[in-house]
Amino acid sequence: MWGSLWDADRKHSISHPKLYPETAIIVPSMTDGLSYDQSLFPALDALSHAMESIWNRNAGPESDALAVRAIEALSRALGGGYAERFAEPAVRKAVQDASVDAGLAISRTRTAIAHSISYPFTARLGVPHGLACSFTLPEVLKLNGAHSPERGLLIAEALGAASVDEAVSRLDALYAALGVPARLAAAVGSRRKVAELEAAFIAPGRAENNVAPVDQAGAERLIAASLSRLGVA
Ligand SMILES: [Fe+2]
């Protein structure tokens, strides 16, 4: 039930039950012409939606089930040579279905800290949304897994890992295979540019949904750790 309005450099969210669509048309072949990046970034956004709805104060059995199914499917599709296979009809359908599941999950919980952090990256540096809201996922998983082990393990198991630590390693390997580090470095520029933003990374209505409390300093620590994790100089 949400829409976005972009001011010069700010994102405004609008929210109303009347914004729920009456009909959604989900046809994988309508994405046939999209490039790898145009296919990758929304898939990463879907992964972020699924994980953010699990480490969320508003999570419930319904959103958990949808999110776990989305993570399992995205893990299979993105981990199975996505850079070479993204245009295959079966892969497009799997990612699109997972995106719908993740969207249904996030529509029940709202987003959390990874999205809160993402907005200045998109508004001020032009980082594509799906990249901006996913580059912190390994660090946020570490933080939230330590705070809420049960939430962390739910995500880890959906990623096919036995522990949060193993899940973080899997995400690192997945991001490397997908070419995320190079794309993030190209989009962000440098860590100095991020520091110079002096942006507010705590967006009301989003950050406080996160199971572990995160303030501006905590968000800056997550960003610094994520940028060095992904090799942004
Ligand atoms: Fe998103």
Boltz pocket constraint, residues with backbone or C-beta under 6 A from the ligand:
constraints:
  - pocket:
      binder: B
      contacts: [[A, 45], [A, 48], [A, 49], [A, 115], [A, 129], [A, 133]]
      max_distance: 6.0
